[in-house]
Amino acid sequence: MREEALRKAGQEIRLIVCDMDGTLLSSRRRISPGTLAAVREAQERGIFVTLCSGRAHAMMYMYSRILAIEGPLIACNGAIVLDTRTGELLDKKLMVPDAIMALMEFCRSKGFDHLMVSSEGCWYGEGSKRVYRFEEYNHIAEADSLPLVPLHAFGPDYRPSFSGEIYNALISGLSAEGMRMTVAEIQSIGSLAYTSSEQGLLDISAAGVHKGEGIRSLARLLGMEKHQICVFGDFLNDIPMFAEAGLPIAMGNGEEPVKAQARAVTDSNDEDGVARAIRRYIL
């Protein structure tokens, strides 16, 4: 009976929204042929398929092109809604510069790996290891002659060295104690929100920003109702968007709290979990 109810819900779906890392992408950060084929079939049936990621939108361009997304996608954990056809930011929720710069300087004083994403690219602290994710994306994008993400090292004095609108920030490699200290600092600064998209990582946004808000913005733009939306996710930052979808599906490799909020659990991201669920419940 539960399977029948899920398939019935799947027939209502007109919008599929996928998280990227750990969900749509394999552990090698690729979209598998099987997943791409399922997405194509859904698109041919008039279902709009798009992305909702903690990544900066500049790091999503290559994947949106592969998926042939012609319309809005969600970046920076809901801070940005971008129209892929024009490059226009349909919605943006910016961080308060003084607040985030205070947090970045706190991270520098503690030796925490930190970086920040703005309209001018990625700004990173001295000795950052996390910036390799941006370098990795640039290497892949460069091979396909696609736009790169500009990378900038913070100068000795952080504030004068920085420019642009601020979308989000990342603090990585945190121990349990480092996580506790940083969360306490975020709460003391105010006007900031935090979540996590992988172990030891804090994703920082403006207060009130999360993927659920991004899904609501997307639904308004597309004229979709909750029962028409299916979302896929694997980590804690995906939980808010599960509440905004009629058919939230967790990955087999996902965290247990994420699975607990899902209506269904599919296979892992290395087993074409997104494709299998699309075919099983929607197609």
N, C-alpha and C positions, 0 to 999 in steps of 0.2 A: 504493500500500500504506500509506503514511504517513497519507493522508487517511482510509482505511478504519479504521486503528488509532485515530485521533482520534475518529471517530464512534462506534466501539465503546466507547471510554472515556467519551464523552459520555452514552451510554445508562445508565451507572452513577451519574450525578450526581444527588444529592438535595439538595445545598446549593451555592448560588452566592453568592460573597462578592465584592463590588466595592469597590475603592478609589473615592474620589469625584473630587477635582480632577484633571483630566487623563485621567480614565478614564470614569466614569459620567456626569459633568457635561461639557457642552460648554464651550468657552472663555468663554461668556457665563454660566457657572455655572447652567445649566438642564438638566433632564432632557428630552430631545427626545421628541416623541410616538412616534417609531419605537422608541426604547429602552424607553419605558414600556409600549408594546404587547407587546414581546417578554418583558419581565419579567412582565406580567400572564399571558401564555400559559404561561410556566414555572410560575408560582404555581398556575394552574388544573390543571396536571399533577402537583401535589403536591410541587413543588420549593420549598424554603425559600430565599428571596432576601434577603440582608441586606448591610450595609455594614461596611467596615473602613477607617477613615480616621485621618489624623494630626490631624484637627480635634477640637476639644472637643465633647463630646456635646451641649452646649447649642446648637452650631451645626449639628447634624444633624437636629434635631427636625422641621423643615419638610420635609426630603427623606424622612425615614422615614415621614412622614404621606402624602406623595405616593405612595410605593411601597407603602403599606399593610403595613408591616413589623409583624407581631404576634409579638414575641419579641426575642431578644437581638441587639444590634449592638455593634461594637467601635469605640472612640474613642481618641484620644490615643496613636496608634501601638501599641495593645495594652495600655495602662495601665488602661483602663476597658472592662468589658463591662456593658452596660445593657439591662435589660428594658424595651422600649418600652411594654408594656401597663401596667406599674405605676410606672415611673420608678426601680425598685430597681437599685442597683449590684450586679450578681451577682458581680463580681470587680473589685478595684481594687488597684493597686500604686502606693503613694504615694512622693513624693520626700522625701528627708531635708531638712527646712527649712534647717538651717545650710548644707548643701552648695549648694542652689540659690540661697539668698540671697547666698552668697559669689560665685557666678557672676554673678548679676544686678548686684551691686555692681562686679564686674570690668568688665562691659559698660558700666556708667555711666561708669567711670573712663576707658574707651577711646572713649566716644562711639558705641558700637555700638547699633543699634536692637534693643530687647529687650522682651519681654513674657512673662507667666506666666499659666497657667490654673489656677484653683483652684475649690473648691466654692462660692466667693463670686463667681465671674465671672472677667473678664480684668483683670489688672493690667499697666500699661504704663509705660515710662520716658518722661521728658520729650522731646517732639519726635518720638515714634514715628510712623513712616509705616506700619508693619505693622498698626497697630490699625485702619487703614481697612478691612481684610478683615472685622473684627468689625462695624464700622459699616455696611458694605455688607450683611452678613447681616441686621443689625437693621432696616435700611431695608426689605428684602424681607419679612422676617417681620412687621414692623409693618403692612404693607399687607394682610396676611392675618390680622391680629389674633392672631398667634402670640407665644409668650413670647420676650422679648429677652434677650440676653446682657448682664448688668451689666458696665459698664466703669468701672475705677477707675485714676486716676493714682497712681503711687507718690509718697509724700511725700518731703521732704528726707532723712529717715532711713528707709530702706527697711523695716527689720524691724518697727518699731512701727506702720507704716502698713498692714501686711498682716495678713489673717486668712484662715482656711480651710485645708482639706486641699489639698496641691499635687499636680497631676496631670502637668503638663508645661510646657515653656517653649519659646519661639522666639527665635532671634537671626537677624536678616535683613539683607540688603544687604551681606553680607560680601565683601570682596575675597579673593583667594587668600591674601594675607598675613594678613588679618583672620581667615580661616578657620583658618590654621595656628596663630595665636596663641591663638585660642579653644579649639581642640581640645587644645592643650598645657595650657591652664588647666583644662579639664574633667578631663584625666587626672591633673593634680596634686591636684585637689580630692578625687577619688575618689567612689564611690557614685553616679555618674551615668553614663548611656549617651547616645550621640548617633547621629543618622542625618540624612538629608537628604531632603526631599520636593520641593525645587525648587532651581534654581541660586541660590547665594549664601545659602542658608538652612540653619541647623542646628536640628534638632528634638531637644530635650533631655528625657530621661525618667529614671526611677529605673534603677539598674543592673539588667540582665537583661530589661528591657522592650523588646519589638519586636513587629511585627505577627505574626510566626510564633508567638510565645507566645499572642497573642490568638486566633489560629486554633485552637491546641490547646485553649485554654479553651472556645471555642465548640463545638468538636467533642465535648468531654467533656459539655457541657451538653445537647447535642442527640443524643448517642449516635451520632455519625457516624464512619465510617472514612475514612481518607485517600483511598481510591479513589472515594469518594462526593462529594468536594469539588472544586469548580471555583473558581478565583480569577482576578480581573482586576486588572492594575496597570500603572503606567507609569514609576515613578521608583524611586530606590535604596532607599527605605524599604519598598518592596513586595517586595523580593527575599526576605526571611526567610519571608514567607507562601507564596511559591511552593514552598518545600521541604515545606510541610505539605499540599499539594493533589495529587490525582491528575491534575488537568487545569489547570495554570497557563497563563494566556493573557496575553500582553503586548499593549499598544496599539501601533498603527502610529506614534503620536507618542512612544512610550516611548524611554527611554535604551537604548543598545546593551547594557550589562551586564544590563539587565532582560530584553531580548529573548533574550539568550544563555541565560537560565535558564528560559525558557518552552518549553512543548511546541508552542505555536502562536502566531502573531502575527496580529492582526486589523487592521481599519482604525482610523483615528484617532478620537479622542473627538468630533470635529466631523463625522464620517462614520458615526455610529451603529455604531462598532466593537463595542461590547458586544452590541448587538442582533444584528448580523450573525453574531457567533460563537455566540451562544445558538441562533440558528436553524440555523446550519450544522452544529454539532457536537452539540447537546443535544436540540433539538426535532425 
